[in-house]
């Protein structure tokens, strides 16, 4: 991080449309009885982002990583727009800082990692009592005494010290908080800064040896001039530190070239600020941040868990939606019944819930260790932490690398019932966890009426209701309210008790209420709370209309929760992006494997029929189960080759052929029948030989192979 010059606001900030957007936001906030979250006008974001890109040289203003194809960057509100979190976990500024959303001085260009994985809704102050009143702008905001470096107002060199090994250390409390909030010592950054430092150090060594060689000296002089006079070079801060260290030992050599360079000496002498705070104080700040639960799954590996021998899956990083609102990535797992979808959820839950919760679950490890194996393990890597979380298990039991969960962990099985004797909620669970239902279907969800009815008015109105507003897609004058302890929904000019609504409503409300009750210990709005939720068969108990919108509904209400779910319902794919779906299959050795983004088609624009016949679901066609079963048996026999069939199998194949022929599925004319048989035989044998292959690959290989057959064996017939 280096000092930056913001410059004047873009001219369109004075346009009637922009001014109207600011006025509308203020009007919405002051509207009495509002239940939905504030909505922000997103139409200006592309222009703002373009202006920031040009003004700040396409670099993250925090970590100095160049933005481009792999990370297009985000517009980050320096003071967060929908609630702010400080160092005191008992306080949360839920009404801050929406009024700064359209203020030029509050707009930062950030990489997605700094913004979406680390900074999130953090904006710590020296004292929460300094938090500005709603509506405060301009220089008065400095009275808050923020602990996060603003590179356009502060001089980062006064707070941060960069080393040639790529690490950054704090000189002040503000520096330490900035390192923690932004993750400035995350491993990939350390590596890139170190490489940048090594490169410059190498150039300087060459200069020492060839100080009189103009072909060596002049390019480096220009480079150093740019390094100190402009901010466009990647990782400028560490390079400046490298040069400052070299300069102290080579003043004489550099002075010989000084007349050829501008704006360098004064900048160099400003480097090397002294630490103004004790190491104990900095450690105390780090310890405070370790208590905040920032964790999301980057990848995982499962070994010898139930039917799974070895399986590795990666999850996409967080993304920003069109309005630059951070949302966590999902993973939806598809696969046939019995292939191990539920096992994946159980494995991840056990690895993340911590040793204390595992002990309370009182599980028999032999129910989870793959038959015939001595031991197994689960490794989970996160985007926010360097080392993996590890769960090892053998015949003696489970051994977890963590005692407590790294974030909120919630897990639901395929049966999710409301409490009714003898089925009741889990009464013995660790803080931040709610997982027993995944392992025991006789554990119910919490009663939504009981919990919602117990909330005080502020909690109900400001936290619970906005989440339900998003989930249930309420709009206009729709309201959620309480009457005599019962939850009512006012919609379409009618008022109904929650108990009297459709089964789809009740099912969704029960799940959402159970999620919120677990998350309620975090004081942030539910749209700002982080955690991981596992749901088996997410489409169960839902009407088709709800299956199609359940993902979008949960994403709207809980954008910062990472959901990992299973389903065999094509409608449940609605609301997911390409890369958020994985398909579980068995290879030719009958081992469970995963087909990921690289091999799967983009489902986002597919119809339901196209989904069913794509690689995502693997159905031969949209046909009845009897015909599909006949095709599977027919393909199985074809794959063996006619010469390898015994008499019974030959009779069976002939019967299947006649059955399918009667339905006009194997061609009508001799010409079509010969061609269909060649194609079907080729597909069947390739599946047998190669294990699973995605359809596009299989289609191309089959077409090429059948062309050869047609031009050879069947040339005369066709």
VEXROPA-87105 format. One line per 10 residues: number of its first residue (from 1); their letters; for each residue x, y, z of C-alpha. Coordinates in Angstrom, 2 decimals, decimal comma. Example, Ala and Ser with C-alpha at 12.3 -4.5 7.8 and 13.67 -1.06 7.14 Angstrom:
VEXROPA-87105
1) as) 12,30/-4,50/7,80; 13,67/-1,06/7,14
//
This chain:
VEXROPA-87105
1) xxxxxxxxxx) 0,00/0,00/0,00; 1,29/3,45/-0,93; 0,06/7,04/-0,73; -2,38/7,86/-3,53; -3,94/11,00/-4,97; -7,68/10,64/-5,42; -8,34/13,59/-7,67; -11,65/15,28/-8,39; -14,91/13,38/-8,61; -16,16/12,44/-12,10
11) xxxxxxxxxx) -18,35/15,09/-13,69; -21,40/12,81/-13,84; -21,58/12,98/-10,03; -23,27/16,35/-10,62; -25,81/14,94/-13,06; -29,54/15,07/-12,19; -29,71/11,26/-12,31; -26,89/10,84/-9,78; -28,29/13,48/-7,45; -31,73/11,86/-7,70
21) xxxxxxxxxx) -30,26/8,48/-6,71; -28,77/10,02/-3,55; -32,06/11,69/-2,69; -34,01/8,47/-3,25; -31,71/6,51/-0,95; -32,20/9,05/1,83; -35,95/8,96/1,29; -36,00/5,16/1,48; -34,04/5,17/4,73; -36,41/7,65/6,35
31) xxxxxxxxxx) -39,52/5,83/5,17; -41,56/4,67/8,16; -42,46/0,99/8,42; -39,92/-0,11/5,83; -39,21/-3,83/6,09; -36,92/-4,56/3,15; -33,22/-3,80/3,10; -32,11/-0,58/1,44; -31,72/-0,87/-2,32; -28,88/0,96/-4,07
41) xxxxxxxxxx) -28,95/2,32/-7,60; -26,39/0,17/-9,43; -26,54/1,84/-12,83; -23,53/4,08/-12,05; -21,20/1,27/-10,95; -19,65/0,49/-14,38; -18,76/4,16/-14,96; -17,41/4,58/-11,43; -15,33/1,43/-11,78; -13,92/2,55/-15,11
51) xxxxxxxxxx) -12,95/5,91/-13,64; -11,29/4,26/-10,63; -9,40/1,87/-12,91; -7,96/4,76/-14,88; -7,28/6,96/-11,87; -5,51/4,27/-9,83; -3,68/2,46/-12,65; -5,78/-0,74/-12,51; -4,30/-1,66/-9,13; -5,94/-2,67/-5,87
61) xxxxxxxxxx) -5,61/0,39/-3,65; -4,92/-1,85/-0,66; -2,55/-4,64/-1,71; -1,31/-3,18/-5,05; -2,17/-6,29/-7,08; -2,78/-5,52/-10,74; -6,38/-6,11/-11,83; -7,25/-7,80/-15,08; -8,76/-10,96/-16,50; -8,40/-13,17/-13,43
71) xxxxxxxxxx) -9,66/-10,47/-11,08; -11,60/-7,58/-12,56; -11,71/-5,78/-9,24; -14,58/-4,34/-7,24; -15,79/-0,92/-6,17; -15,36/-1,10/-2,41; -17,15/1,35/-0,11; -14,32/2,25/2,27; -16,89/2,70/5,01; -19,25/-0,24/4,37
81) xxxxxxxxxx) -22,70/0,52/3,07; -24,92/-1,90/5,05; -23,54/-2,10/8,58; -20,09/-1,80/10,15; -18,14/-4,10/12,45; -15,44/-2,86/14,84; -13,07/-4,53/17,30; -15,75/-4,85/19,98; -17,75/-8,00/19,19; -20,57/-6,87/21,47
91) xxxxxxxxxx) -21,40/-3,91/19,23; -22,48/-3,57/15,60; -23,33/-0,36/13,72; -26,31/-1,67/11,76; -27,33/1,68/10,25; -23,86/2,64/8,91; -22,79/3,89/6,32; -25,46/3,85/3,64; -25,36/7,65/3,17; -21,76/7,47/1,93
101) xxxxxxxxxx) -22,50/5,00/-0,86; -22,52/7,74/-3,54; -19,66/9,79/-2,07; -16,52/9,89/-4,24; -14,18/9,99/-1,23; -15,64/6,68/0,00; -15,05/4,72/-3,21; -12,05/2,40/-3,42; -10,78/0,15/-6,19; -10,08/-3,20/-4,58
111) xxxxxxxxxx) -9,21/-6,72/-5,64; -11,91/-9,24/-4,81; -9,75/-10,94/-2,17; -9,04/-7,83/-0,09; -12,64/-6,71/-0,33; -14,77/-9,85/-0,40; -12,75/-12,32/1,64; -11,13/-10,06/4,23; -12,45/-6,52/4,62; -16,14/-7,37/4,24
121) xxxxxxxxxx) -18,07/-5,17/6,71; -15,13/-4,29/8,97; -14,48/-0,66/9,83; -12,77/-0,53/13,25; -12,37/2,68/15,25; -10,14/3,52/18,20; -13,33/3,62/20,25; -16,86/2,61/19,21; -18,06/5,71/20,98; -16,47/7,77/18,18
131) xxxxxxxxxx) -18,73/6,20/15,51; -20,20/9,06/13,45; -23,85/9,98/13,56; -25,99/8,95/10,61; -25,50/11,44/7,78; -22,03/12,69/8,78; -19,82/13,51/5,78; -16,55/15,17/4,82; -13,83/16,11/7,29; -16,11/15,45/10,26
141) xxxxxxxxxx) -15,67/11,74/9,55; -12,03/12,05/10,65; -13,33/12,53/14,19; -14,18/8,83/14,17; -10,43/8,11/14,40; -10,60/5,06/12,14; -8,08/2,24/12,47; -8,12/1,38/8,78; -5,60/3,12/6,50; -7,12/5,26/3,76
151) xxxxxxxxxx) -4,31/5,48/1,16; -5,78/8,73/-0,16; -5,77/10,44/3,24; -3,11/8,63/5,26; 0,52/7,98/4,42; 0,86/4,18/4,60; 4,65/4,52/5,17; 3,88/5,90/8,62; 1,97/2,75/9,55; 3,46/-0,12/7,54
161) xxxxxxxxxx) 6,97/-1,49/6,98; 7,62/-3,79/4,03; 10,45/-6,35/4,09; 12,32/-7,98/1,24; 10,97/-11,38/2,29; 7,54/-10,14/1,19; 6,02/-9,67/4,62; 4,61/-6,44/6,01; 4,77/-5,43/9,66; 2,96/-2,72/11,58
171) xxxxxxxxxx) 4,47/0,47/12,97; 1,23/1,64/14,59; -2,09/0,17/15,78; -3,69/1,49/12,59; -1,10/-0,41/10,59; -1,75/-3,65/12,49; -5,52/-3,36/12,11; -5,11/-2,68/8,38; -2,90/-5,76/7,97; -5,51/-7,91/9,74
181) xxxxxxxxxx) -8,61/-6,42/8,10; -7,20/-6,62/4,57; -5,17/-9,81/4,93; -2,01/-8,09/3,75; 0,16/-10,97/4,95; -1,73/-13,68/3,10; 0,63/-16,17/1,50; 0,05/-15,37/-2,21; 0,76/-11,68/-1,53; 3,92/-12,45/0,41
191) xxxxxxxxxx) 5,16/-14,57/-2,48; 4,45/-11,91/-5,13; 6,02/-9,11/-3,09; 9,09/-11,24/-2,44; 9,49/-11,96/-6,16; 9,14/-8,25/-6,91; 11,80/-7,43/-4,31; 14,19/-10,07/-5,68; 13,79/-8,69/-9,19; 14,63/-5,12/-8,17
201) xxxxxxxxxx) 17,52/-6,21/-5,95; 18,98/-8,09/-8,93; 18,75/-4,99/-11,11; 20,48/-2,90/-8,45; 23,33/-5,40/-8,16; 23,81/-5,18/-11,91; 23,88/-1,39/-11,64; 26,64/-1,56/-8,99; 28,81/-3,53/-11,40; 28,04/-1,39/-14,45
211) xxxxxxxxxx) 27,50/2,06/-12,99; 29,12/3,75/-15,98; 27,22/1,70/-18,56; 24,46/4,02/-19,79; 22,54/1,12/-21,33; 22,19/-0,36/-17,83; 21,91/2,80/-15,75; 19,38/4,85/-17,73; 16,54/2,27/-17,87; 16,90/1,68/-14,14
221) xxxxxxxxxx) 16,96/5,41/-13,41; 13,70/5,82/-15,30; 12,22/2,82/-13,48; 13,14/4,22/-10,04; 11,79/7,61/-11,04; 8,47/6,01/-11,94; 8,54/3,94/-8,75; 8,60/7,03/-6,54; 6,81/9,60/-8,63; 3,85/7,51/-9,84
231) xxxxxxxxxx) 1,82/4,63/-8,43; 1,26/2,42/-11,47; 3,94/-0,21/-10,71; 2,75/-3,37/-8,99; 3,89/-3,82/-5,37; 5,53/-0,39/-5,26; 5,73/-0,31/-1,46; 8,10/-3,26/-1,13; 10,19/-2,08/-4,08; 10,56/1,34/-2,48
241) xxxxxxxxxx) 11,74/-0,39/0,69; 14,29/-2,40/-1,30; 15,61/0,71/-3,00; 15,75/2,66/0,28; 17,87/-0,10/1,83; 20,19/-0,16/-1,18; 20,38/3,64/-1,31; 21,72/3,93/2,25; 24,75/1,86/1,24; 25,21/3,35/-2,23
251) xxxxxxxxxx) 24,63/7,08/-1,75; 27,86/7,97/-3,54; 27,06/5,86/-6,60; 23,54/7,19/-6,79; 24,64/10,80/-6,41; 26,76/10,33/-9,52; 23,51/9,75/-11,40; 21,37/12,21/-9,45; 21,27/14,86/-12,13; 19,42/12,42/-14,37
261) xxxxxxxxxx) 16,58/11,68/-11,97; 13,75/13,65/-10,40; 11,70/13,35/-7,20; 13,71/10,55/-5,71; 16,03/11,61/-2,91; 13,36/13,16/-0,67; 11,13/10,12/-1,05; 13,91/7,73/-0,19; 14,79/9,56/2,99; 11,18/9,30/4,19
271) xxxxxxxxxx) 11,40/5,54/4,27; 12,24/3,55/7,37; 9,77/5,02/9,89; 10,13/3,82/13,47; 7,60/1,67/15,30; 5,48/3,79/17,65; 3,73/1,02/19,57; 4,81/-2,00/21,61; 4,86/-5,51/20,23; 2,47/-6,50/23,02
281) xxxxxxxxxx) -0,15/-4,04/21,76; 0,19/-5,30/18,18; -0,13/-8,90/19,38; -3,25/-7,95/21,30; -4,81/-6,58/18,11; -3,92/-9,76/16,21; -5,46/-11,87/18,96; -8,66/-9,84/18,74; -8,95/-10,55/15,03; -8,31/-14,25/15,52
291) xxxxxxxxxx) -11,62/-14,36/17,41; -13,53/-13,10/14,37; -14,72/-16,06/12,35; -13,70/-15,38/8,75; -13,63/-18,70/6,94; -14,88/-20,13/3,65; -13,97/-23,37/1,91; -11,55/-23,12/-1,00; -11,05/-26,85/-1,59; -11,39/-30,14/0,20
301) xxxxxxxxxx) -10,09/-33,69/0,00; -11,91/-36,72/1,38; -10,12/-40,07/1,82; -11,73/-43,38/2,85; -14,99/-41,90/4,08; -17,93/-44,27/3,63; -18,08/-45,15/-0,11; -15,53/-42,50/-1,09; -11,97/-43,72/-1,63; -10,47/-40,36/-2,59
311) xxxxxxxxxx) -12,18/-37,22/-3,79; -10,98/-33,63/-4,29; -13,20/-30,65/-5,15; -12,46/-26,93/-5,41; -15,00/-24,18/-4,82; -15,08/-20,89/-6,70; -13,97/-17,74/-4,86; -16,50/-15,15/-3,78; -18,01/-13,00/-6,46; -19,54/-9,56/-6,64
321) xxxxxxxxxx) -22,94/-9,17/-8,23; -23,81/-6,46/-10,71; -24,31/-3,99/-7,87; -20,87/-4,79/-6,44; -22,48/-6,54/-3,48; -20,32/-9,37/-2,22; -21,87/-12,83/-2,27; -20,36/-16,14/-1,31; -20,05/-18,96/-3,82; -22,23/-22,05/-3,61
331) xxxxxxxxxx) -21,52/-25,67/-4,45; -24,40/-27,86/-5,59; -23,63/-31,56/-5,86; -25,51/-33,78/-8,30; -25,37/-37,54/-8,60; -27,34/-40,75/-8,51; -28,82/-41,99/-5,25; -26,26/-43,90/-3,22; -23,21/-42,39/-4,91; -22,13/-40,46/-1,82
341) xxxxxxxxxx) -23,60/-36,95/-2,02; -24,76/-37,05/1,60; -21,41/-38,53/2,62; -19,61/-35,45/1,30; -21,76/-33,18/3,45; -21,21/-35,35/6,52; -17,45/-35,47/5,96; -17,16/-31,70/5,66; -19,43/-31,11/8,63; -17,40/-33,41/10,87
351) xxxxxxxxxx) -14,15/-31,76/9,79; -15,45/-28,26/10,49; -17,63/-28,61/13,58; -14,65/-29,21/15,88; -13,66/-31,89/18,38; -16,10/-30,74/21,08; -19,12/-31,07/18,80; -17,94/-34,40/17,39; -17,83/-35,76/20,93; -21,39/-34,57/21,56
361) xxxxxxxxxx) -22,63/-36,25/18,38; -21,48/-39,59/19,85; -21,01/-41,26/16,47; -19,61/-44,71/15,74; -16,50/-44,13/13,63; -16,96/-47,52/11,95; -20,10/-46,14/10,28; -17,85/-43,67/8,43; -14,58/-45,50/7,77; -14,61/-47,06/4,30
371) xxxxxxxxxx) -14,93/-50,82/4,51; -11,59/-52,61/4,33; -9,51/-49,50/5,14; -7,50/-48,80/8,29; -7,78/-45,02/8,36; -9,10/-41,98/6,54; -8,85/-38,20/6,56; -10,55/-35,01/5,47; -8,52/-31,92/4,55; -10,16/-28,53/4,09
381) xxxxxxxxxx) -8,33/-25,47/2,76; -9,84/-22,02/3,13; -9,46/-18,73/1,30; -8,70/-16,87/4,53; -6,30/-19,18/6,40; -2,97/-20,66/5,34; -2,98/-24,12/6,90; -5,68/-26,75/6,32; -8,21/-28,00/8,83; -7,70/-31,73/9,18
391) xxxxxxxxxx) -9,84/-34,55/10,51; -8,21/-37,97/10,82; -10,07/-41,10/11,79; -9,41/-44,79/12,26; -11,00/-47,66/14,14; -10,22/-45,95/17,44; -12,14/-42,78/16,65; -11,94/-39,23/15,25; -9,04/-36,81/15,78; -9,69/-33,20/14,78
401) xxxxxxxxxx) -7,12/-30,43/14,34; -9,59/-27,90/15,79; -11,55/-27,80/19,03; -14,10/-25,23/17,88; -15,56/-24,41/14,47; -13,80/-21,73/12,37; -17,15/-20,10/11,54; -20,84/-20,83/11,92; -21,46/-24,42/10,77; -25,02/-25,55/10,05
411) xxxxxxxxxx) -25,98/-28,90/8,53; -29,37/-30,29/7,54; -30,31/-33,76/6,37; -32,86/-34,63/3,70; -35,64/-34,85/6,33; -36,29/-31,49/7,97; -39,37/-31,58/10,18; -40,96/-29,15/12,59; -41,02/-30,23/16,24; -43,81/-32,61/17,17
421) xxxxxxxxxx) -43,54/-35,26/19,84; -41,38/-37,39/19,84; -39,27/-35,26/17,47; -37,53/-32,25/19,04; -34,65/-29,84/18,23; -31,10/-30,49/19,36; -30,72/-29,24/22,93; -27,03/-30,08/23,33; -24,86/-28,33/20,76; -21,71/-26,26/20,80
431) xxxxxxxxxx) -21,77/-22,51/20,07; -21,67/-21,66/16,37; -22,92/-25,13/15,39; -26,25/-26,69/14,44; -25,44/-29,97/12,71; -27,14/-32,94/14,37; -30,07/-33,10/11,91; -27,65/-34,16/9,15; -26,78/-37,28/11,14; -30,15/-37,95/12,80
441) xxxxxxxxxx) -33,44/-37,28/11,01; -35,33/-37,50/14,33; -33,84/-34,13/15,29; -36,28/-31,42/14,24; -35,89/-27,81/13,23; -36,73/-25,12/15,75; -40,34/-23,93/15,87; -40,28/-20,64/13,92; -43,28/-19,21/15,77; -41,70/-19,78/19,16
451) xxxxxxxxxx) -38,40/-18,19/18,24; -39,75/-15,29/16,19; -42,35/-14,61/18,85; -39,62/-14,37/21,50; -37,65/-11,62/19,75; -37,83/-8,02/20,92; -39,28/-5,54/18,45; -35,93/-4,20/17,27; -34,50/-7,68/16,65; -37,64/-8,82/14,88
461) xxxxxxxxxx) -38,04/-5,70/12,73; -34,44/-4,85/11,87; -32,89/-8,31/11,52; -35,44/-11,10/11,03; -38,02/-9,36/8,86; -35,60/-8,08/6,14; -34,28/-11,64/5,68; -37,80/-13,03/5,30; -38,63/-10,19/2,95; -35,82/-11,37/0,67
471) xxxxxxxxxx) -36,56/-15,09/0,99; -40,31/-14,87/0,44; -39,92/-12,29/-2,34; -42,31/-9,91/-0,61; -42,81/-6,57/-2,30; -44,72/-3,33/-2,24; -47,06/-3,19/0,71; -46,45/-6,80/1,78; -45,72/-7,06/5,49; -44,57/-9,61/8,02
481) xxxxxxxxxx) -45,83/-8,90/11,53; -46,72/-10,45/14,88; -50,18/-10,64/16,40; -50,73/-12,22/19,81; -47,42/-14,04/19,53; -48,24/-15,52/16,12; -46,45/-14,61/12,88; -48,67/-13,17/10,16; -48,05/-12,39/6,50; -50,04/-9,56/4,93
491) xxxxxxxxxx) -50,06/-10,03/1,18; -52,49/-9,31/-1,66; -54,75/-7,42/0,79; -55,18/-10,48/3,00; -53,72/-11,33/6,38; -52,78/-14,96/7,08; -51,12/-16,68/9,98; -47,91/-18,42/9,05; -49,54/-21,70/10,10; -52,22/-21,22/7,42
501) xxxxxxxxxx) -49,90/-20,54/4,49; -48,89/-23,09/1,87; -46,62/-26,01/2,72; -43,93/-24,41/0,55; -44,05/-21,21/2,60; -43,99/-23,10/5,88; -41,10/-25,32/4,80; -38,98/-22,40/3,67; -39,86/-20,24/6,67; -38,95/-23,08/9,05
511) xxxxxxxxxx) -35,53/-23,59/7,44; -34,75/-19,88/7,25; -35,87/-19,33/10,83; -33,67/-22,20/12,02; -30,68/-20,74/10,19; -31,27/-17,29/11,66; -31,65/-18,61/15,19; -28,21/-20,23/14,97; -26,66/-17,08/13,49; -28,36/-14,73/15,93
521) xxxxxxxxxx) -25,36/-14,58/18,30; -23,61/-12,48/15,64; -24,98/-8,96/15,97; -24,72/-8,13/12,27; -27,71/-8,19/9,97; -28,20/-11,67/8,55; -27,14/-10,43/5,11; -23,72/-9,64/6,64; -23,16/-12,80/8,70; -20,60/-15,32/7,47
531) xxxxxxxxxx) -20,82/-19,07/7,85; -21,22/-22,39/6,04; -24,52/-24,23/5,56; -24,85/-27,83/4,35; -28,25/-29,01/3,07; -28,96/-32,50/1,79; -31,59/-32,69/-0,96; -32,37/-28,99/-0,90; -35,47/-29,50/-3,06; -37,18/-31,88/-0,63
541) xxxxxxxxxx) -40,59/-30,84/0,75; -40,82/-28,04/-1,83; -43,38/-27,33/-4,53; -41,77/-27,11/-8,03; -42,23/-23,34/-7,99; -40,17/-23,13/-4,80; -37,56/-25,56/-6,10; -36,90/-23,15/-8,96; -36,35/-20,17/-6,68; -34,99/-21,60/-3,42
551) xxxxxxxxxx) -31,34/-20,92/-4,35; -32,02/-17,33/-5,34; -34,13/-16,79/-2,23; -31,43/-18,04/0,14; -28,75/-16,08/-1,73; -30,72/-12,87/-1,39; -31,30/-13,33/2,32; -27,87/-14,73/3,23; -25,40/-13,51/0,57; -22,37/-14,09/2,80
561) xxxxxxxxxx) -23,17/-17,66/3,80; -21,44/-20,39/1,81; -23,99/-23,09/0,97; -22,97/-26,60/-0,04; -26,04/-28,59/-1,02; -27,12/-31,73/-2,84; -30,08/-32,41/-5,09; -31,38/-34,47/-7,98; -33,93/-31,80/-8,91; -33,03/-29,85/-12,08
571) xxxxxxxxxx) -35,14/-26,88/-10,99; -32,82/-26,34/-8,01; -30,01/-25,30/-10,36; -31,77/-22,00/-11,02; -29,82/-19,17/-9,41; -26,43/-20,87/-9,64; -23,56/-19,78/-11,88; -21,40/-21,94/-14,12; -18,82/-23,58/-11,90; -21,07/-23,82/-8,86
581) xxxxxxxxxx) -22,31/-27,31/-9,81; -20,37/-30,57/-9,51; -21,53/-33,97/-10,75; -20,58/-37,16/-8,91; -20,09/-40,26/-11,08; -18,41/-43,64/-10,84; -15,49/-44,35/-13,14; -14,71/-47,68/-14,79; -13,26/-48,92/-11,49; -16,51/-47,97/-9,73
591) xxxxxxxxxx) -14,76/-45,26/-7,70; -16,55/-41,98/-7,02; -15,21/-39,08/-9,05; -16,23/-35,50/-9,66; -16,92/-33,70/-12,94; -16,32/-29,99/-12,44; -16,58/-26,70/-14,28; -13,99/-27,53/-16,92; -15,98/-30,45/-18,32; -19,58/-29,48/-17,61
601) xxxxxxxxxx) -21,78/-27,30/-19,82; -23,00/-23,91/-18,65; -26,45/-24,67/-17,30; -27,55/-21,09/-16,67; -29,41/-20,71/-19,98; -30,70/-24,29/-20,28; -34,33/-25,35/-20,23; -35,40/-28,11/-17,83; -35,39/-30,65/-20,68; -31,90/-29,58/-21,72
611) xxxxxxxxxx) -30,75/-29,90/-18,11; -32,11/-33,42/-17,88; -30,33/-34,58/-21,02; -27,07/-32,74/-20,33; -24,01/-34,11/-18,55; -25,39/-32,57/-15,36; -28,04/-35,26/-15,03; -26,88/-37,86/-17,54; -30,31/-39,05/-18,68; -30,41/-40,54/-22,18
621) xxxxxxxxxx) -33,47/-38,52/-23,04; -36,64/-37,21/-21,45; -38,42/-40,57/-21,57; -40,24/-42,83/-19,15; -38,25/-44,91/-16,68; -39,10/-48,23/-18,41; -37,61/-47,11/-21,71; -34,61/-45,57/-19,97; -33,94/-48,82/-18,11; -34,21/-50,79/-21,36
631) xxxxxxxxxx) -31,68/-48,47/-23,00; -29,26/-48,90/-20,09; -29,47/-52,71/-20,34; -29,12/-52,54/-24,12; -25,99/-50,35/-23,81; -24,51/-52,68/-21,18; -24,80/-55,65/-23,55; -23,56/-53,69/-26,56; -20,48/-52,61/-24,61; -19,35/-56,23/-24,25
641) xxxxxxxxxx) -19,30/-56,90/-27,98; -21,39/-59,56/-29,70; -18,58/-62,14/-29,60; -18,40/-61,98/-25,80; -22,12/-62,53/-25,20; -23,41/-65,89/-24,02; -26,62/-67,37/-25,41; -28,86/-65,90/-22,72; -27,37/-62,45/-23,22; -27,83/-62,67/-26,98
651) xxxxxxxxxx) -31,50/-63,56/-26,52; -31,93/-60,72/-24,03; -30,27/-58,19/-26,37; -32,50/-59,26/-29,25; -35,55/-58,80/-27,03; -34,40/-55,35/-25,95; -33,71/-54,41/-29,56; -37,22/-55,44/-30,58; -38,71/-53,55/-27,61; -36,89/-50,34/-28,50
661) xxxxxxxxxx) -37,50/-50,83/-32,21; -41,22/-50,96/-31,54; -40,95/-47,47/-30,07; -39,06/-46,30/-33,19; -35,95/-45,60/-31,11; -33,53/-47,68/-33,19; -34,48/-46,43/-36,64; -37,20/-47,38/-39,11; -35,38/-48,27/-42,32; -32,55/-50,78/-42,69
671) xxxxxxxxxx) -30,25/-47,86/-43,36; -31,22/-46,12/-40,12; -31,05/-49,34/-38,10; -27,51/-50,10/-39,28; -26,40/-46,56/-38,50; -28,07/-46,50/-35,07; -26,50/-49,84/-34,12; -23,05/-48,59/-35,13; -23,50/-45,42/-33,11; -24,93/-47,15/-30,04
681) xxxxxxxxxx) -22,22/-49,82/-30,08; -19,49/-47,19/-30,30; -20,92/-45,11/-27,45; -21,42/-48,15/-25,23; -17,90/-49,47/-25,79; -16,27/-46,08/-25,27; -18,10/-45,63/-21,97; -16,94/-49,09/-20,89; -13,33/-48,51/-21,94; -12,88/-44,91/-20,79
691) xxxxxxxxxx) -15,15/-44,67/-17,78; -17,25/-41,50/-17,72; -16,80/-38,87/-20,37; -18,72/-35,69/-20,88; -21,15/-35,76/-23,76; -19,37/-33,25/-25,99; -16,17/-35,30/-25,91; -18,08/-38,53/-26,39; -20,09/-37,09/-29,27; -17,00/-35,97/-31,18
701) xxxxxxxxxx) -15,16/-39,27/-30,70; -18,25/-41,24/-31,67; -18,89/-39,17/-34,80; -15,28/-39,58/-35,93; -15,32/-43,31/-35,22; -18,68/-43,93/-36,91; -17,55/-41,97/-39,97; -14,79/-44,53/-40,35; -17,24/-47,39/-39,98; -19,60/-45,90/-42,55
711) xxxxxxxx) -16,80/-45,36/-45,04; -15,61/-48,93/-44,50; -17,79/-51,75/-43,24; -21,21/-50,28/-44,09; -20,25/-48,34/-47,21; -22,15/-50,60/-49,59; -25,32/-50,74/-47,48; -25,50/-46,98/-46,95
//
